[in-house]
Amino acid sequence: MVHATIQAGLLGQSASQRILARLAHDTSAAMVHAQDLSDTQREAIGSLGVN
């Protein structure tokens, strides 16, 4: 999606790199959090339809 906005001229390369860096950080933090959840907690989240 970020690549598409660059190609369309909506975002510059620096802004896009900042977005990707933020996403990488947030994704890593979410993965660490998910690993700390119990199976029951993960199943509850999964039943919400969040993919």
Order of alpha helices (4+ residues) and beta strands (2+ residues): alpha-alpha-alpha
